[in-house]
Amino acid sequence: MKKYCLIENGEIKIHPRTLPTNWNNISNFNTLNDNILKKYNWIPVETISENKEIFCNSCLEIFDDKVVQTIITRDKTEEEIQLEIQKQINVQWQIIRENRNNLLKESDILVLIDKWETYTEEKKQKIKTYRQELRDLPSIVEDPFIVTFPLL
């Protein structure tokens, strides 16, 4: 949809919508051409942008037949990229810890005294090993995006 702005006393006023609210329901609005709109001081806005990742600023310039909106953008800096990567890694570590904690909670029932006494030494050792591997998980994982959880 084309964007328009109102020029009043040499000032550019961009309406929150593309046109005034009372114009939204005009039938066949798409057939109105820019010359008709200009009669009411509504001028088309042409947007120029490099479409980079970070928005910096925006400026508007009035020309005879249009308004040009220049959107200034930039690429992310190496520092911003590294911060974003670190945030993703931190989130992944949090997910790993939550999963690990849930598995430990689920296995808590296995070590209750009334159950524990009924297990063979082999089963007790498997449970101990499993729970210790869960506790050690964050310290032994090198890549938080490649994790193998221990099995009981």
Secondary structure, DSSP 8 states (H G I E B T S, - for coil): --EEEEEETTEEEE-SSSS-GGGTT-TTGGG--HHHHHHTTEEEEEEEE---SEEEEEEEEE-SS-EEEEEEEE---HHHHHHHHHHHHHHHHHHHHHHHHHHHHHHHGGGSHHHHTTS-HHHHHHHHHHHHHHHHHHHH-S-TTS------
